[in-house]
Amino acid sequence: MIRLLVVLAPADERPALSDLGPGVEIDHEAPLSWGDIVLALDRFEPDIVLLWRAVPGYDAISVASDILRVAGDRVPAVIILAETYADGDVMAAARAGVRGYVVGEPCGGEWNPVVRAVASGEGWLSPVAAGDLLKSVRQVDPPENGAQAVVSLTERELSVVRLLAGGCSNLEIADELGLSQSTIKTHVSRMLTKLDLRSRTQLAAFARDAGIV
């Protein structure tokens, strides 16, 4: 069972989440204070928090960081939902630990792949947010710095990151290399740590900039 807490402004319409199907329990909270959010976290113990970017009186990225800080043993993944996108926002969200950034609605208006991906430990970005993140990564980590970082990767990690940068899922990478999905997740996690990156999107951008693919 995936427990999804939707935190929105009192006047906002609820997102269309009817396509999530069985196995997802949804609760909604329109907080008037930070205390309301904390109470909702304690009461519902969500696996995922879908957080409106325009929560009244608060900066949602700071709220996301605070949610992850106070969550205790049960740390939810946070997805930010924004009506419009502001340059640099996804980089700030990534630094705060956010795992998803949706602008408007997901492609096709379907929330099921977004929630399932984030629940399984992956991330999800709308195209405009992904494009801005790639631009930000290129500015922070220029290609000339890539060669030194590539040296720290093993041959197996290089094989994994080539497939990842090509758009393959963990399952597809596992099938291609004859490994388990858990092994692929471990390789990805180690590469993120080695390269001081925060997401698969950043890792794919690094691979392209460093000439690995």
Secondary structure, DSSP 8 states (H G I E B T S, - for coil): -EEEEEE--TTS-----GGG-TTEEEEEE--SSHHHHHHHHHHH--SEEEEETT-TTS-HHHHHHHHHHH-TTS--EEEEEESS--TTHHHHHHHHT--EEEESS-GGG--HHHHHHHHTT--EE-HHHHHHHHHHHHHHS-GGGHHHHHHTS-HHHHHHHHHHHTT--HHHHHHHHT--HHHHHHHHHHHHHHHT--SHHHHHHHHHHTT--
